[in-house]
Amino acid sequence: MSDLSSPTSKSGSSLRTILKHLNEEVFLDHPLLTSLFVTDFALLSFGREPLVLRFFLLAGLVYLAMFFSAKSFASDSQSEKRF
């Protein structure tokens, strides 16, 4: 039992890293995409759309999540290079 790692060691640290690098200014810089992200998430969470529409909504949600994370990490690395 001693060779098992703690369950929060890997996943908890990576989630903290992501949340630390997530830049809230990226959401404010793109208000239309932010509203699409929130609406898409709400529709997938609480809506009862047909299955085909759910696949398109899920693809849009993944695209927007990747867009915001790429913009957030890119702006974070550019601010580190400036100083």
C-alpha positions as CSV (number, residue, x, y, z in Angstrom):
1,M,0.0,0.0,0.0
2,S,2.9,2.4,0.5
3,D,3.7,2.6,-3.3
4,L,0.3,4.2,-4.0
5,S,0.5,7.9,-4.5
6,S,-2.0,10.3,-2.8
7,P,-5.0,11.0,-5.0
8,T,-4.6,14.7,-4.9
9,S,-0.9,14.9,-5.6
10,K,-1.1,14.9,-9.4
11,S,-4.6,16.0,-10.2
12,G,-4.8,18.6,-7.5
13,S,-1.5,20.3,-8.4
14,S,-2.3,20.4,-12.1
15,L,-5.7,22.0,-11.4
16,R,-4.1,24.6,-9.2
17,T,-1.6,25.3,-12.0
18,I,-4.4,25.8,-14.5
19,L,-6.4,28.0,-12.2
20,K,-3.3,30.1,-11.4
21,H,-2.5,30.7,-15.0
22,L,-6.1,31.4,-16.0
23,N,-6.3,35.1,-16.8
24,E,-9.7,36.7,-16.2
25,E,-8.8,39.6,-18.5
26,V,-9.1,37.3,-21.5
27,F,-12.8,36.8,-20.7
28,L,-13.3,40.6,-20.5
29,D,-11.4,41.2,-23.7
30,H,-13.8,38.9,-25.7
31,P,-17.3,39.5,-24.4
32,L,-19.1,37.9,-27.3
33,L,-17.1,34.7,-27.0
34,T,-17.5,34.7,-23.2
35,S,-21.3,35.0,-23.5
36,L,-21.3,32.2,-26.1
37,F,-19.2,30.0,-23.7
38,V,-21.6,30.7,-20.7
39,T,-24.7,30.1,-22.9
40,D,-23.3,26.9,-24.4
41,F,-22.4,25.6,-20.9
42,A,-25.9,26.4,-19.6
43,L,-27.6,24.8,-22.6
44,L,-25.6,21.6,-22.2
45,S,-26.1,21.6,-18.4
46,F,-29.8,22.3,-18.2
47,G,-31.2,22.0,-21.7
48,R,-32.8,19.0,-23.4
49,E,-31.7,19.3,-27.0
50,P,-31.6,16.5,-29.5
51,L,-28.5,14.4,-29.5
52,V,-27.1,15.8,-32.7
53,L,-27.4,19.3,-31.5
54,R,-25.7,18.3,-28.2
55,F,-22.7,17.1,-30.2
56,F,-22.4,20.5,-31.9
57,L,-22.8,22.3,-28.6
58,L,-20.1,20.1,-27.0
59,A,-17.8,20.8,-29.9
60,G,-18.3,24.5,-29.5
61,L,-17.7,24.3,-25.8
62,V,-14.5,22.5,-26.3
63,Y,-13.4,25.0,-29.0
64,L,-14.1,28.0,-26.7
65,A,-12.4,26.4,-23.7
66,M,-9.3,25.7,-25.8
67,F,-9.4,29.3,-27.2
68,F,-9.7,30.9,-23.8
69,S,-7.0,28.7,-22.3
70,A,-4.6,29.3,-25.2
71,K,-5.2,33.1,-24.9
72,S,-4.8,33.0,-21.2
73,F,-1.5,31.1,-21.2
74,A,-0.2,33.1,-24.2
75,S,-0.8,36.4,-22.4
76,D,0.7,35.0,-19.2
77,S,3.9,34.0,-21.0
78,Q,4.1,37.4,-22.8
79,S,3.8,39.3,-19.5
80,E,6.6,37.2,-18.1
81,K,8.8,38.1,-21.1
82,R,8.2,41.8,-20.6
83,F,9.6,41.9,-17.1
